[in-house]
Amino acid sequence: MFFEFAYHVLSFDFVWIASLIMGNLHWLFAFAACCAFFFGDKWKKIAVGTFLLSVVAWTWVDFESISGWVVFVGGFLSIYYITKIAALAFAESVPSLSKHLVIVSELQFLVLLVAYNFFMR
């Protein structure tokens, strides 16, 4: 979806872009509400966050279709959230790891992504 969107932006196909926006108003407002929840009432941050959230979701969908790896499936997401809670709870209890929770979170995602796609699929 990201490459398709980039193609239509670079070819100035405003009719396609308008139909994409009008056809996905639910997701547009859902992403805007998510960004408003995290960033507060700063409209510029909400607009930029909504755009970036859309681009990231599109690139993940394109990554899935190109590589064959899965991310947005129920089995992976359930294991992901359960192990996320366990990994962050463990990292919070260790004093040297409590300063690096973002790195622990990213490592947990990458390790689970590789393990799920190689061994559990």
C-alpha positions as semicolon CSV with decimal commas, in nm:
position;residue;x (nm);y (nm);z (nm)
1;M;0,000;0,000;0,000
2;F;0,284;0,240;0,073
3;F;0,441;0,195;-0,269
4;E;0,102;0,240;-0,434
5;F;0,046;0,560;-0,234
6;A;0,394;0,689;-0,322
7;Y;0,330;0,616;-0,690
8;H;0,004;0,814;-0,690
9;V;0,161;1,103;-0,497
10;L;0,452;1,125;-0,740
11;S;0,215;1,112;-1,039
12;F;-0,009;1,382;-0,884
13;D;-0,316;1,159;-0,892
14;F;-0,525;1,368;-0,655
15;V;-0,849;1,189;-0,743
16;W;-0,705;0,857;-0,619
17;I;-0,568;1,022;-0,302
18;A;-0,906;1,187;-0,232
19;S;-1,087;0,856;-0,284
20;L;-0,837;0,683;-0,052
21;I;-0,899;0,941;0,221
22;M;-1,277;0,940;0,177
23;G;-1,289;0,561;0,168
24;N;-1,091;0,529;0,491
25;L;-1,237;0,805;0,710
26;H;-1,282;0,562;0,999
27;W;-0,911;0,480;1,007
28;L;-0,817;0,845;0,958
29;F;-1,017;0,950;1,264
30;A;-0,910;0,643;1,464
31;F;-0,542;0,721;1,404
32;A;-0,605;1,090;1,480
33;A;-0,778;0,996;1,806
34;C;-0,487;0,769;1,899
35;C;-0,238;1,046;1,830
36;A;-0,452;1,300;2,020
37;F;-0,454;1,063;2,318
38;F;-0,075;1,036;2,316
39;F;0,023;1,391;2,214
40;G;-0,252;1,602;2,371
41;D;-0,424;1,889;2,193
42;K;-0,135;2,001;1,976
43;W;-0,288;1,988;1,625
44;K;0,041;1,992;1,439
45;K;0,165;1,687;1,631
46;I;-0,168;1,511;1,578
47;A;-0,153;1,566;1,201
48;V;0,210;1,456;1,170
49;G;0,152;1,158;1,401
50;T;-0,154;1,047;1,204
51;F;0,040;1,063;0,878
52;L;0,338;0,874;1,024
53;L;0,115;0,611;1,182
54;S;-0,051;0,553;0,845
55;V;0,284;0,528;0,666
56;V;0,420;0,283;0,924
57;A;0,110;0,062;0,898
58;W;0,134;0,063;0,517
59;T;0,504;-0,022;0,519
60;W;0,444;-0,313;0,759
61;V;0,171;-0,448;0,531
62;D;0,405;-0,413;0,231
63;F;0,687;-0,580;0,427
64;E;0,456;-0,871;0,503
65;S;0,357;-0,916;0,141
66;I;0,713;-0,883;0,007
67;S;0,895;-1,099;0,262
68;G;0,623;-1,347;0,353
69;W;0,672;-1,286;0,725
70;V;0,365;-1,223;0,936
71;V;0,310;-0,954;1,195
72;F;-0,061;-0,867;1,195
73;V;-0,204;-1,210;1,279
74;G;-0,378;-1,317;1,596
75;G;-0,125;-1,580;1,703
76;F;0,172;-1,350;1,675
77;L;0,000;-1,056;1,842
78;S;-0,122;-1,263;2,138
79;I;0,223;-1,405;2,202
80;Y;0,372;-1,059;2,146
81;Y;0,162;-0,886;2,411
82;I;0,201;-1,162;2,668
83;T;0,579;-1,171;2,629
84;K;0,593;-0,789;2,619
85;I;0,439;-0,769;2,966
86;A;0,674;-1,038;3,099
87;A;0,988;-0,886;2,943
88;L;0,914;-0,533;3,062
89;A;0,817;-0,650;3,412
90;F;1,145;-0,839;3,434
91;A;1,344;-0,544;3,296
92;E;1,182;-0,307;3,547
93;S;1,284;-0,529;3,838
94;V;1,652;-0,538;3,734
95;P;1,817;-0,203;3,824
96;S;2,062;-0,202;3,534
97;L;1,789;-0,281;3,278
98;S;1,529;-0,037;3,411
99;K;1,710;0,250;3,238
100;H;1,690;0,076;2,899
101;L;1,324;-0,025;2,871
102;V;1,291;0,097;2,511
103;I;1,585;-0,116;2,399
104;V;1,448;-0,418;2,587
105;S;1,110;-0,365;2,423
106;E;1,259;-0,345;2,073
107;L;1,478;-0,650;2,128
108;Q;1,180;-0,845;2,253
109;F;0,988;-0,756;1,936
110;L;1,272;-0,846;1,700
111;V;1,350;-1,176;1,873
112;L;0,984;-1,274;1,879
113;L;0,937;-1,172;1,514
114;V;1,223;-1,393;1,401
115;A;1,131;-1,682;1,633
116;Y;0,762;-1,678;1,536
117;N;0,827;-1,663;1,164
118;F;1,094;-1,933;1,165
119;F;0,965;-2,178;1,424
120;M;0,593;-2,123;1,493
121;R;0,442;-2,062;1,152
